[in-house]
Amino acid sequence: MPRFQRRQILAARRLQRFMSEAADKLARLFRRSGRGQGVCDMPISSSAIAAAFLPTAWSLDVGGISDRVRGVILLDAVYGETR
């Protein structure tokens, strides 16, 4: 497996761990049992300002969370890279 692909896989796992940890904390905040099981399945929306569109785009492309995303808001992000 090429080095770049390994990095992407590891980074995607980090994002998924972050999302899982956030779900656990939200579940505790709202006193739900099951260690965030319901929260892990909730739809999410993402927003980015200016150059933060790159991490947002990466999260949707590689991060493994795109199936939960219901909306993306980009503010002042038109000037970014194009393919």
C-alpha positions, 0 to 999 in steps of 0.5 A, a space after each residue: 500500500 502506498 505511503 499516501 494511502 496509509 496516511 489517508 486511512 490513518 487520518 480517516 480513522 482519527 476523524 472517526 475516533 473524534 466523531 465517536 468521542 464527540 458522540 459519547 460526550 454529547 450522550 453524557 451531556 444529554 444523559 442518554 445511555 448506550 454510550 452515544 449509540 443514538 448520537 452516533 447515528 444522528 445526521 450532521 451539518 458542517 460549516 466552514 469559513 474561508 480556507 477551512 473548506 479544505 478540511 471540510 471537503 476532506 472530511 466528506 471525501 475521505 473521512 468516512 462521515 459523508 453518509 451522515 452529512 445533511 448539509 454543508 455551509 461554505 462562507 467565503 470559500 469560493 476562491 479555493 483549489 479546483 480540479 
